[in-house]
Amino acid sequence: MKKLVLFIHGLGGTADSTWQKFPALIRADIKLTELYDVETFEYDTGAVGSKPSLATCAVMLKTEIESRYLDYSDIALIAHSQGGLVARYYIAERLISGQPLRVSHLLTFATPHQGSGWASLLKHVPFTSQQSEDLNPNSQFLQALGVAWGQANADRRVLTKYVVAANDAIVGQVSAMGSWNPDYEVVGGVGHIAVVKPGTPDDTSFLIAKKFLLEDGMRPGGMDADYRVPLLRFNYVNSVESTRFIYSARVLPFIGRDADINILADFLGGPEQPFRWMVMHGSGGVGKSRLALELCLAVRNEWYAGFLPQDGQEPDWGRWQPLLPTLIVIDYAARDTERTGRLLRALAGRGAADGTLRLAAPVSSNAKVIRK
């Protein structure tokens, strides 16, 4: 499956006016077009008037990625000027919150990572937009972004490169190169606008982008994997507590459920299959938990399987890298929807290359079986 290049314009720009031939050059390149689809992200922007803040624009970017580009497990962002700040805010927010991140590459052109003196002058202009205020070197937005980017260790978790326009009169070179990342390039003979308007495949800006996109990026979501094994139990009880009312005692013979076990086994597939999850539903007492227990016992020679306890050790699910094929059962998942939802959100956006996991969740609700 192809990866995605997503272009993000800057202050006062549009997708067409900012990038012009840039997307078409990528589509026309034999090597790049085999690997990437190309799209653009557009948002309301301007130096004056009522415009959304850059933090809000980052949320808009998140919405686009999570709704329009769900089929892509690997995304490269190419951004101009303030678009690079929008991209970095989105990346930092995802990493800090532990949410799945499918961005592996970030390339910024003439982005004011440390603010722009031009924005400082605009504060004397009536009706200055919030975006212009966010670009001020001393803005709360830039301070918050710098802290979040550092705390997320983002430069080590997303492959980044910053491009400086040598003749840029709007964004200084020091601001455009970023003080924390030594990986930057300087394009001579172009200013703030022209740096993102390569006309031919031989233009320097395009060559930088091509080389960068052909580099192996970091695993989307970061390189700092969490290899801790989640504690899974079988919920056995001792013989003293054994009664026919406790499913884990296995007092009653488990017969007549072969068809159900076969359905679950088919759902699991082989250990080489990617992540998927299931909701089992039904009236109380029909044997959902017992069925899940018998499934875990049946596959335990090939899977690390069991029930996830409320008080057990849990890895950082967003960074979790399973070392074994893993089957996790969340019993009575509807009792703690926040926890169940957090786990599913962290794992559902992962690709097969990130590991193999199956989630079977018996719950007492009118849900349907969902395959992923």
C-alpha positions as CSV (number, residue, x, y, z in Angstrom):
1,M,0.0,0.0,0.0
2,K,1.2,3.5,-0.8
3,K,2.2,6.1,1.7
4,L,0.9,9.7,1.7
5,V,2.5,13.1,1.2
6,L,0.4,15.8,2.7
7,F,1.2,19.5,1.8
8,I,0.4,22.2,4.4
9,H,0.5,25.9,3.3
10,G,1.4,28.9,5.4
11,L,0.0,32.3,6.5
12,G,-2.2,33.9,3.8
13,G,-1.7,31.0,1.4
14,T,-3.8,28.4,-0.3
15,A,-2.9,24.9,-1.5
16,D,-2.7,26.0,-5.2
17,S,-1.0,29.4,-4.8
18,T,1.6,28.2,-2.3
19,W,2.8,24.9,-3.9
20,Q,1.9,25.4,-7.6
21,K,4.0,22.7,-9.4
22,F,5.4,21.0,-6.3
23,P,2.7,18.3,-5.9
24,A,2.8,17.6,-9.7
25,L,6.6,17.1,-9.6
26,I,6.2,14.4,-7.0
27,R,3.5,12.7,-8.9
28,A,5.6,12.8,-12.1
29,D,8.7,11.3,-10.4
30,I,9.0,7.5,-11.1
31,K,10.4,6.6,-7.8
32,L,8.2,8.8,-5.7
33,T,4.9,8.0,-7.4
34,E,5.4,4.3,-6.7
35,L,5.6,5.0,-3.0
36,Y,3.4,8.0,-2.4
37,D,0.0,9.5,-3.1
38,V,-0.1,13.3,-2.9
39,E,-2.8,15.5,-1.2
40,T,-3.0,19.0,0.2
41,F,-4.5,20.4,3.4
42,E,-6.1,23.8,3.3
43,Y,-7.3,25.9,6.2
44,D,-8.6,29.5,6.8
45,T,-5.7,31.8,7.3
46,G,-4.8,35.5,7.2
47,A,-2.7,38.2,9.0
48,V,-5.8,40.2,10.1
49,G,-9.4,39.5,10.9
50,S,-11.0,36.6,12.7
51,K,-9.0,33.5,12.0
52,P,-8.6,30.3,13.9
53,S,-5.5,30.0,16.2
54,L,-2.6,27.8,15.1
55,A,-3.6,25.3,17.9
56,T,-7.1,25.1,16.4
57,C,-5.6,24.7,12.9
58,A,-3.6,21.7,14.3
59,V,-6.9,20.2,15.5
60,M,-8.3,20.7,12.0
61,L,-5.3,18.9,10.6
62,K,-5.9,16.1,13.0
63,T,-9.6,15.9,11.9
64,E,-8.6,15.7,8.2
65,I,-6.0,13.0,8.8
66,E,-8.3,10.9,11.0
67,S,-11.3,11.2,8.8
68,R,-10.1,11.6,5.2
69,Y,-6.8,9.7,5.2
70,L,-7.6,6.7,7.4
71,D,-6.3,4.2,4.8
72,Y,-2.7,5.5,5.1
73,S,-0.6,4.0,7.8
74,D,2.5,6.1,6.9
75,I,2.2,9.9,6.2
76,A,4.9,12.5,5.3
77,L,4.0,16.1,6.0
78,I,5.6,18.9,3.9
79,A,4.8,22.3,5.2
80,H,5.6,26.0,4.4
81,S,6.0,28.8,6.9
82,Q,3.5,28.7,9.7
83,G,2.2,25.4,8.2
84,G,5.2,23.8,9.8
85,L,4.1,25.0,13.2
86,V,0.7,23.6,12.7
87,A,2.3,20.3,11.7
88,R,4.6,20.3,14.7
89,Y,1.8,21.1,17.1
90,Y,-0.3,18.2,15.8
91,I,2.7,15.8,16.1
92,A,3.6,16.9,19.6
93,E,0.0,16.7,20.8
94,R,-0.4,13.2,19.6
95,L,2.9,12.0,21.1
96,I,2.3,13.8,24.5
97,S,-1.2,12.3,24.8
98,G,-0.1,8.8,23.8
99,Q,-2.5,8.7,20.8
100,P,-1.6,6.8,17.6
101,L,0.5,8.8,15.2
102,R,0.9,7.8,11.6
103,V,3.3,10.6,10.6
104,S,6.9,9.3,9.9
105,H,8.4,12.3,8.1
106,L,8.2,16.1,8.6
107,L,9.8,18.5,6.1
108,T,9.4,22.3,6.7
109,F,10.3,25.1,4.4
110,A,10.9,28.6,5.8
111,T,9.0,27.9,9.0
112,P,9.5,30.4,11.9
113,H,10.2,27.8,14.6
114,Q,11.3,30.6,16.9
115,G,8.9,33.2,15.7
116,S,9.1,36.0,13.2
117,G,10.1,39.6,13.7
118,W,7.6,40.5,11.0
119,A,4.8,39.2,13.3
120,S,6.0,41.5,16.1
121,L,5.4,44.5,13.9
122,L,1.9,43.4,13.2
123,K,0.8,43.7,16.8
124,H,0.6,47.5,16.2
125,V,-1.9,46.9,13.3
126,P,-5.6,46.9,14.2
127,F,-7.5,43.7,14.0
128,T,-4.4,41.5,13.9
129,S,-5.4,37.8,13.6
130,Q,-4.7,35.3,16.3
131,Q,-2.4,33.5,13.8
132,S,-0.2,36.6,13.6
133,E,-0.1,36.8,17.4
134,D,0.9,33.1,17.5
135,L,3.9,33.9,15.2
136,N,5.3,36.5,17.6
137,P,8.7,35.2,19.1
138,N,7.3,35.6,22.6
139,S,3.9,34.1,22.1
140,Q,2.4,31.6,24.4
141,F,1.7,29.3,21.5
142,L,5.4,29.1,20.6
143,Q,6.4,28.6,24.2
144,A,3.9,25.8,24.6
145,L,4.9,24.2,21.4
146,G,8.6,24.3,22.3
147,V,7.9,22.6,25.7
148,A,5.6,20.0,24.2
149,W,8.0,19.2,21.3
150,G,10.9,18.7,23.7
151,Q,8.9,16.6,26.2
152,A,7.6,14.4,23.4
153,N,11.2,13.8,22.2
154,A,9.6,14.5,18.8
155,D,12.8,14.9,16.8
156,R,13.7,11.3,17.7
157,R,10.3,9.9,17.0
158,V,9.6,11.6,13.6
159,L,12.2,12.0,10.9
160,T,12.5,15.8,10.5
161,K,14.4,18.2,8.2
162,Y,14.2,22.0,8.1
163,V,14.8,24.0,5.0
164,V,16.0,27.6,5.0
165,A,15.6,30.1,2.2
166,A,18.8,32.1,1.9
167,N,17.1,35.3,0.8
168,D,14.2,35.1,3.2
169,A,13.2,38.6,4.4
170,I,10.3,37.3,6.5
171,V,11.7,34.4,8.5
172,G,15.3,34.6,9.7
173,Q,17.7,31.7,9.1
174,V,18.2,30.9,12.8
175,S,14.4,30.7,13.3
176,A,13.9,28.6,10.2
177,M,16.6,26.0,11.0
178,G,15.4,25.4,14.5
179,S,17.9,25.4,17.3
180,W,17.3,21.8,18.5
181,N,17.7,20.0,15.2
182,P,21.1,19.9,13.3
183,D,19.4,18.5,10.2
184,Y,18.7,21.5,8.0
185,E,19.4,22.7,4.4
186,V,19.8,26.1,2.9
187,V,18.5,26.9,-0.6
188,G,20.4,29.8,-2.2
189,G,18.9,32.4,-4.5
190,V,15.3,32.1,-3.3
191,G,13.2,34.0,-0.8
192,H,10.3,33.1,1.6
193,I,7.8,32.5,-1.2
194,A,9.9,31.1,-4.0
195,V,11.5,28.4,-1.9
196,V,8.4,26.2,-2.2
197,K,7.9,26.8,-6.0
198,P,10.3,24.5,-7.8
199,G,9.6,24.6,-11.5
200,T,11.6,21.6,-12.6
201,P,12.8,18.3,-11.2
202,D,16.3,19.8,-11.0
203,D,15.4,22.6,-8.7
204,T,17.0,22.3,-5.3
205,S,13.8,22.4,-3.2
206,F,12.4,19.5,-5.1
207,L,15.7,17.5,-4.9
208,I,15.8,18.0,-1.1
209,A,12.2,16.8,-0.8
210,K,12.8,13.8,-3.1
211,K,15.9,12.6,-1.1
212,F,14.1,13.1,2.2
213,L,11.0,11.2,1.1
214,L,13.1,8.3,-0.1
215,E,14.8,8.0,3.3
216,D,13.6,5.3,5.6
217,G,11.5,7.1,8.2
218,M,11.0,6.1,11.8
219,R,8.2,3.8,12.6
220,P,5.1,6.0,12.7
221,G,4.4,7.0,16.3
222,G,8.0,6.9,17.4
223,M,11.1,4.8,17.8
224,D,10.9,4.5,21.6
225,A,8.9,1.2,21.7
226,D,7.5,-0.1,25.0
227,Y,8.4,-3.8,25.3
228,R,6.8,-4.4,28.7
229,V,4.5,-7.4,28.7
230,P,1.0,-6.7,29.9
231,L,0.0,-8.9,32.9
232,L,-2.7,-11.3,31.7
233,R,-4.5,-13.8,33.9
234,F,-6.8,-16.8,33.5
235,N,-9.0,-15.8,36.5
236,Y,-8.8,-19.3,38.0
237,V,-10.2,-19.9,41.5
238,N,-9.2,-22.5,44.0
239,S,-11.2,-25.6,44.8
240,V,-12.6,-24.2,48.0
241,E,-14.3,-21.4,46.0
242,S,-15.4,-23.6,43.1
243,T,-19.1,-23.5,42.4
244,R,-21.1,-23.7,39.2
245,F,-21.8,-20.0,39.5
246,I,-18.1,-19.0,39.0
247,Y,-17.2,-19.5,35.3
248,S,-13.5,-19.6,36.0
249,A,-13.9,-22.6,38.3
250,R,-14.8,-24.7,35.2
251,V,-17.0,-26.9,37.3
252,L,-19.6,-27.4,34.5
253,P,-18.5,-29.3,31.4
254,F,-17.9,-27.0,28.4
255,I,-19.9,-28.8,25.8
256,G,-22.0,-27.7,22.8
257,R,-20.0,-24.6,22.1
258,D,-17.8,-26.0,19.3
259,A,-19.4,-23.7,16.7
260,D,-18.7,-20.6,18.9
261,I,-15.1,-21.7,19.4
262,N,-14.6,-22.2,15.7
263,I,-16.0,-18.8,14.9
264,L,-13.5,-17.2,17.4
265,A,-10.6,-19.3,16.0
266,D,-11.5,-18.2,12.5
267,F,-11.6,-14.6,13.7
268,L,-8.2,-14.8,15.2
269,G,-6.6,-16.3,12.1
270,G,-2.9,-16.9,12.3
271,P,-0.4,-15.1,14.5
272,E,0.9,-13.3,11.4
273,Q,-2.3,-11.4,10.9
274,P,-2.5,-7.7,11.8
275,F,-4.4,-6.2,14.8
276,R,-8.1,-6.8,15.0
277,W,-10.7,-6.7,17.8
278,M,-14.1,-8.2,18.5
279,V,-17.1,-7.4,20.8
280,M,-19.0,-10.4,22.2
281,H,-22.5,-9.6,23.5
282,G,-25.5,-11.4,24.9
283,S,-27.6,-11.7,28.0
284,G,-26.0,-12.3,31.4
285,G,-25.2,-15.9,32.2
286,V,-25.0,-17.2,28.6
287,G,-21.3,-17.9,29.0
288,K,-19.4,-15.1,27.3
289,S,-16.6,-15.0,29.9
290,R,-16.3,-18.8,30.0
291,L,-16.1,-18.9,26.2
292,A,-13.3,-16.3,26.3
293,L,-11.5,-18.4,28.9
294,E,-11.7,-21.6,26.9
295,L,-10.5,-19.8,23.9
296,C,-7.4,-18.5,25.8
297,L,-6.7,-22.0,27.0
298,A,-7.1,-23.5,23.5
299,V,-4.6,-21.1,21.9
300,R,-2.1,-20.7,24.7
301,N,0.6,-22.8,22.9
302,E,0.7,-20.2,20.1
303,W,-0.5,-17.0,21.8
304,Y,0.3,-15.1,25.0
305,A,-3.4,-15.0,26.1
306,G,-5.5,-14.1,29.1
307,F,-7.7,-11.6,30.8
308,L,-6.4,-8.0,31.4
309,P,-6.9,-7.2,35.1
310,Q,-8.0,-3.9,36.5
311,D,-5.0,-3.5,38.7
312,G,-2.3,-5.2,36.6
313,Q,0.8,-3.8,34.8
314,E,0.0,-2.1,31.5
315,P,2.5,-0.8,29.0
316,D,2.1,2.5,27.2
317,W,-0.3,1.1,24.6
318,G,0.6,3.8,22.1
319,R,4.2,2.7,22.0
320,W,3.7,-1.0,22.9
321,Q,5.6,-3.5,20.8
322,P,4.5,-7.1,21.5
323,L,7.2,-9.7,21.3
324,L,4.7,-12.5,21.0
325,P,1.4,-12.9,19.3
326,T,-1.0,-11.6,22.0
327,L,-4.7,-12.2,22.7
328,I,-6.1,-9.8,25.3
329,V,-9.5,-10.3,26.9
330,I,-11.2,-7.3,28.6
331,D,-14.0,-8.8,30.6
332,Y,-17.0,-6.6,31.4
333,A,-15.5,-3.9,29.1
334,A,-18.7,-1.8,29.3
335,R,-18.0,-1.1,33.0
336,D,-14.9,1.0,32.1
337,T,-15.5,2.4,28.7
338,E,-12.8,5.1,29.2
339,R,-10.1,2.5,29.7
340,T,-11.4,0.2,26.9
341,G,-11.6,3.2,24.5
342,R,-8.2,4.4,25.4
343,L,-6.6,1.0,24.7
344,L,-8.5,0.6,21.4
345,R,-7.6,4.1,20.2
346,A,-4.0,3.4,20.9
347,L,-3.9,0.1,19.0
348,A,-6.4,0.5,16.2
349,G,-4.3,2.9,14.2
350,R,-1.3,0.6,14.1
351,G,-0.1,-1.3,11.1
352,A,0.9,-4.9,10.9
353,A,4.6,-4.1,11.0
354,D,4.1,-2.8,14.6
355,G,3.2,-6.2,16.0
356,T,0.4,-8.7,16.2
357,L,-2.4,-8.5,18.7
358,R,-5.9,-9.8,19.0
359,L,-8.5,-8.3,21.3
360,A,-11.6,-10.2,22.3
361,A,-13.9,-8.2,24.6
362,P,-17.0,-10.0,26.1
363,V,-19.4,-7.3,27.2
364,S,-23.1,-7.3,28.3
365,S,-24.5,-4.9,25.8
366,N,-26.3,-4.9,22.5
367,A,-23.1,-4.6,20.4
368,K,-22.2,-6.3,17.2
369,V,-19.1,-8.3,16.3
370,I,-16.6,-5.9,14.6
371,R,-13.6,-7.1,12.6
372,K,-10.6,-4.9,12.1
